[in-house]
Amino acid sequence: MMKVGHYFLLSIDVIINFAVKNLITSNDMPYFSVITPVYNRPAEVEDLLRSLAEQSYQDFEVFIVEDGSTVRCDEVAERYNDRLDLHYHYKENEGRSIARNYGIERARGEYFIFFDSDCVIPKDYFKVLKAELEREPVDCFGGPDAASDDFSDVQKAINFSMTSFLTTGGIRGGKVQLEKFVPRSFNMGYSRKVWEKVGGFREMFSEDIDMSTRVRQAGFSIRLIRDAYVYHKRRVDLKKFARQTYVFGMSRITLKLLYPDSLKLVHCLPAVFVLGCLALILLAIFWHWWAILPLALYVVMLWVSALVKTRSLKISLIAIVSSFIQLGAYGIGFLKAFTWKILLGHGRDIDEEIAMRKGK
């Protein structure tokens, strides 16, 4: 009888210890794990971490993965150790996709959230996101980007270029869209079960679109959470912006080679724009100046739309320039890659893609 009582009490003790242990572990597990790769961006990381420290909902951890930077942000990260559940890691330069995966492998959250280092997060972002996930659970999600009031005029003009229906067809979270929403890594998240089945990001052009495509093909749900937006600085000058959008154009052909059905009409429009502008200019030179009127009408539409959105004459004029840079650079990159990789049959140059993705 004493032995039975002894084993009964021992069993109760084991059950209680197990429950307490799991309760502590559960309480210690953050709901979200924020993962941001960094390459030579200490000033941007400062702004990102400050905005995360000011969040109204704080059940998240933060992983800053420095991808072989020569200008490190470790001192910046150290200043926020007492304000955030912050984990700073430095690794050799292998590309931002590998850096993201490095963070995922060490994260404990139920959802992984991905921000670019040039993002600033509104203070209620995680409060809104948690409420939306409780209201309508989803496996993978993303939100739009916006321009903060303290952005420079050029940054605000670039933001217009990247979000206007007249330039991108609303595919980056606009209210009117020409394509089904695809989460992008400047503001994107997915659940742990997605990671366990689909894996992480591949080191390639447009790795976020590739990731979203694989998530959808695996049967997981994807949703745009419009109120979970971020302030996205992007490039601070038009030259860097041109380079970035040129790579975007090339990457669309890479995605076409990987997923033949992924290329839609909206993705071809910048190339059509480039060829159309060239045709109109030649017609105006060799036939009649009236041929340039369609292009002039488009400029007026851009200006009016930018003026209404930004309420600034200066920014709206810069937005015309940034819109032409975006469409022109993207279109040229698209046409070059299409000609070389598809028409001439050279296919992907993976070494070139990796070198460009490493920031070199």
C-alpha positions in Angstrom: 0.0 0.0 0.0 2.8 2.3 0.9 4.5 1.5 -2.4 1.3 2.4 -4.3 1.1 5.7 -2.5 4.7 6.4 -3.1 4.4 5.8 -6.9 1.2 7.8 -7.0 2.8 10.8 -5.4 5.9 10.4 -7.6 3.6 10.3 -10.7 1.8 13.5 -9.5 5.2 15.1 -9.0 6.4 14.2 -12.5 3.2 15.5 -14.0 3.4 18.8 -12.1 7.1 19.3 -13.0 6.3 18.6 -16.7 3.4 21.0 -16.7 5.4 23.7 -15.0 8.3 23.2 -17.3 6.1 23.5 -20.4 4.3 26.5 -19.0 7.6 28.3 -18.5 8.8 27.3 -21.9 5.5 28.4 -23.5 5.6 31.7 -21.7 9.2 32.2 -22.7 8.3 31.7 -26.4 7.7 34.9 -28.3 4.7 35.0 -30.6 6.7 36.7 -33.4 10.4 36.5 -34.5 11.6 39.5 -36.4 14.4 38.7 -38.8 16.4 41.4 -40.7 19.5 40.8 -42.8 22.0 43.7 -42.9 24.8 44.8 -45.2 26.6 48.0 -44.3 23.5 49.8 -43.0 24.1 50.9 -39.3 22.1 54.1 -39.6 19.1 52.3 -41.1 19.3 49.6 -38.3 19.3 52.4 -35.7 15.9 53.7 -37.1 14.5 50.2 -37.4 15.4 49.2 -33.9 14.1 52.5 -32.4 10.8 51.9 -34.1 10.6 48.3 -32.8 11.4 49.4 -29.3 8.4 51.8 -29.4 5.9 49.1 -30.4 2.6 49.0 -28.4 2.7 45.2 -28.5 6.0 43.7 -27.5 5.7 39.9 -27.6 8.4 39.5 -30.2 12.2 38.8 -30.5 14.5 40.5 -33.0 17.3 38.9 -35.0 19.8 41.2 -36.7 22.0 39.1 -39.0 25.0 41.1 -40.3 25.9 39.5 -43.6 29.7 40.2 -43.7 29.4 44.0 -43.5 32.6 46.0 -43.5 30.6 48.8 -41.7 29.1 46.9 -38.8 26.0 47.7 -36.7 27.0 45.8 -33.5 27.4 48.9 -31.5 23.9 50.1 -32.6 22.4 46.8 -31.7 24.1 46.8 -28.3 22.3 50.1 -27.4 18.9 48.3 -27.7 19.7 45.1 -25.7 17.9 46.4 -22.7 14.8 47.6 -24.7 14.3 44.6 -26.9 14.7 40.8 -26.9 17.5 41.3 -29.4 19.9 38.8 -30.9 22.8 40.2 -33.0 24.8 37.8 -35.2 27.7 38.4 -37.6 28.5 36.0 -40.4 30.5 35.9 -43.6 28.9 37.4 -46.7 26.7 34.9 -48.4 23.7 36.9 -49.4 20.6 38.2 -47.6 18.5 35.0 -48.3 21.1 32.9 -46.5 21.2 35.5 -43.7 17.4 35.3 -43.3 17.6 31.5 -43.1 20.4 31.8 -40.5 18.0 33.9 -38.3 15.0 31.5 -38.9 17.1 28.5 -37.7 17.7 30.3 -34.4 14.3 31.9 -33.9 11.7 30.6 -31.4 8.5 32.4 -32.5 5.3 31.0 -33.9 5.5 33.4 -36.8 8.6 34.7 -38.6 8.4 38.4 -39.7 10.8 39.8 -42.3 11.7 43.5 -42.6 14.4 45.1 -44.7 16.9 47.2 -42.8 15.6 50.3 -44.5 12.1 50.0 -42.9 10.6 51.9 -40.0 7.7 50.2 -38.3 4.6 52.1 -37.1 4.1 51.7 -33.4 0.9 49.6 -33.7 2.1 47.3 -36.4 2.3 44.1 -34.2 -0.9 45.0 -32.3 -2.7 45.2 -35.6 -1.0 42.1 -37.0 -1.8 40.0 -33.8 -5.5 41.1 -34.0 -5.8 40.2 -37.7 -4.2 36.8 -37.2 -6.6 36.0 -34.3 -9.6 37.2 -36.4 -8.6 35.4 -39.5 -5.6 33.0 -39.2 -3.4 32.7 -42.3 -0.2 30.8 -43.1 1.6 33.6 -45.0 1.0 37.3 -45.1 2.3 40.6 -46.1 1.5 44.3 -46.0 2.0 47.4 -48.1 4.7 50.1 -47.7 4.2 53.8 -47.3 6.2 57.0 -46.9 6.7 58.6 -43.5 6.3 62.3 -43.1 10.0 62.7 -42.3 11.2 61.0 -45.6 13.1 63.2 -48.0 11.3 64.5 -51.1 13.2 62.0 -53.3 12.1 59.1 -51.0 8.5 60.2 -51.1 8.6 60.5 -54.9 10.2 57.0 -55.2 7.5 55.7 -52.9 4.8 57.1 -55.2 6.6 55.4 -58.2 6.6 52.0 -56.5 3.0 52.1 -55.2 1.0 54.0 -57.8 -1.4 52.0 -60.0 -0.1 54.0 -63.0 3.4 52.6 -62.6 3.1 49.2 -60.9 -0.5 48.2 -61.4 -1.0 48.1 -57.6 0.8 44.8 -57.3 2.6 45.8 -54.1 -0.6 46.0 -52.0 -2.5 48.7 -53.8 -6.3 48.9 -53.4 -6.7 48.2 -57.1 -4.5 45.4 -58.4 -3.7 43.9 -61.8 -2.2 40.7 -60.1 -2.9 38.6 -57.1 -1.1 39.9 -54.1 2.4 38.5 -53.5 4.1 39.2 -50.1 7.6 40.8 -50.4 10.4 40.6 -47.9 10.4 44.2 -46.8 7.1 43.4 -45.0 6.3 39.7 -45.0 5.7 36.8 -42.5 4.9 33.2 -42.4 4.2 30.5 -39.8 6.6 28.0 -38.4 4.7 25.2 -40.2 5.4 26.9 -43.5 9.1 26.9 -42.7 9.0 23.2 -41.7 7.3 22.2 -45.0 8.6 24.7 -47.6 11.9 25.7 -46.1 13.6 29.2 -46.3 14.6 31.6 -48.9 16.7 30.7 -51.9 19.7 32.9 -52.8 18.5 34.3 -56.1 16.9 37.4 -57.8 13.4 38.2 -56.3 13.8 35.6 -53.6 10.7 36.9 -51.8 8.5 36.3 -54.9 10.0 32.8 -55.3 9.3 32.1 -51.6 5.7 33.3 -51.9 5.2 31.1 -55.0 6.5 28.0 -53.3 4.3 28.7 -50.3 1.2 29.0 -52.6 2.2 25.8 -54.5 2.4 24.0 -51.2 -1.2 24.7 -50.5 -0.8 27.4 -47.8 -3.0 30.4 -47.5 -1.7 33.9 -48.3 -3.3 37.2 -47.4 -2.7 40.9 -47.7 -3.1 42.6 -44.3 -3.5 46.2 -45.5 -3.3 47.9 -42.1 0.0 46.2 -41.3 2.1 48.6 -43.3 5.6 49.8 -42.9 7.5 52.9 -43.8 10.0 51.9 -46.5 12.9 54.2 -47.2 14.1 52.4 -50.3 16.9 54.1 -52.1 17.9 57.7 -51.1 18.9 58.8 -54.6 17.6 58.2 -58.1 20.8 56.6 -59.3 20.6 53.8 -56.8 16.9 53.5 -57.4 17.6 53.0 -61.1 20.1 50.2 -60.4 17.6 48.5 -58.0 14.7 48.5 -60.5 17.0 47.4 -63.3 17.7 44.3 -61.2 14.0 43.8 -60.6 13.4 43.7 -64.4 16.1 41.1 -64.8 14.8 39.0 -61.9 11.3 38.7 -63.5 12.9 36.7 -66.3 14.6 34.5 -63.7 11.2 33.8 -62.2 9.8 33.0 -65.6 12.5 30.4 -66.1 11.7 28.8 -62.7 7.9 29.1 -63.0 6.8 29.3 -66.6 3.3 30.4 -65.7 4.4 33.2 -63.4 4.9 35.9 -66.0 1.8 38.0 -66.4 0.9 40.9 -68.6 1.4 43.5 -65.8 5.1 42.3 -65.5 5.6 43.1 -69.2 4.2 46.6 -69.1 7.5 48.4 -68.3 9.1 46.7 -71.3 6.2 47.8 -73.5 6.6 51.3 -72.0 10.3 51.4 -73.1 9.5 50.2 -76.6 6.5 52.4 -76.9 8.5 55.5 -75.8 11.2 54.8 -78.3 8.6 54.3 -81.1 6.7 57.5 -80.2 10.0 59.6 -80.1 11.1 58.2 -83.5 7.6 58.9 -85.0 7.8 62.5 -83.6 11.2 63.0 -85.2 10.6 61.4 -88.5 6.9 61.8 -89.0 4.9 64.4 -86.9 5.3 65.9 -83.5 1.7 64.9 -82.7 3.1 61.3 -82.1 4.5 62.4 -78.8 1.0 63.4 -77.4 0.2 60.0 -75.8 3.4 60.2 -73.8 2.6 63.8 -72.8 -0.8 62.7 -71.6 0.8 60.0 -69.5 3.1 62.6 -67.9 0.1 64.7 -67.0 -1.7 61.7 -65.5 1.4 60.9 -63.4 1.7 64.5 -62.3 -1.9 64.9 -61.3 -1.9 61.6 -59.4 1.3 62.4 -57.6 0.1 65.9 -56.7 -3.1 64.5 -55.2 -1.3 61.9 -53.2 1.7 63.9 -52.0 0.0 67.4 -51.9 3.4 68.8 -52.9 4.2 70.4 -56.3 7.9 69.7 -55.8 7.5 66.0 -54.9 5.0 65.5 -57.7 7.5 66.8 -60.3 10.2 64.6 -58.9 7.7 61.7 -59.0 7.5 62.1 -62.8 11.2 61.6 -63.0 11.3 58.7 -60.6 8.4 57.0 -62.4 10.2 57.2 -65.7 13.4 55.9 -64.1 11.5 53.0 -62.5 9.7 52.0 -65.7 12.7 52.6 -67.9 15.3 50.8 -65.8 12.9 47.9 -65.1 11.9 47.6 -68.8 15.5 47.7 -70.0 16.6 45.0 -67.4 13.6 42.9 -68.5 14.3 43.2 -72.2 18.0 42.5 -71.8 17.4 39.4 -69.7 14.6 38.2 -72.0 16.8 38.5 -75.0 19.9 36.9 -73.5 18.3 34.2 -71.3 15.2 33.2 -73.4 15.6 34.3 -77.0 19.3 33.4 -77.2 18.8 30.5 -74.9 21.6 31.2 -72.4 19.3 30.6 -69.3 20.2 31.6 -65.8 23.7 32.7 -64.7 23.5 31.7 -61.1 27.0 32.9 -60.3 26.1 36.4 -61.6 22.9 36.4 -59.6 24.7 35.5 -56.3 27.4 38.1 -56.8 24.7 40.8 -57.3 22.6 39.6 -54.4 25.6 39.7 -52.1 25.7 43.5 -52.6 28.9 43.5 -54.7 
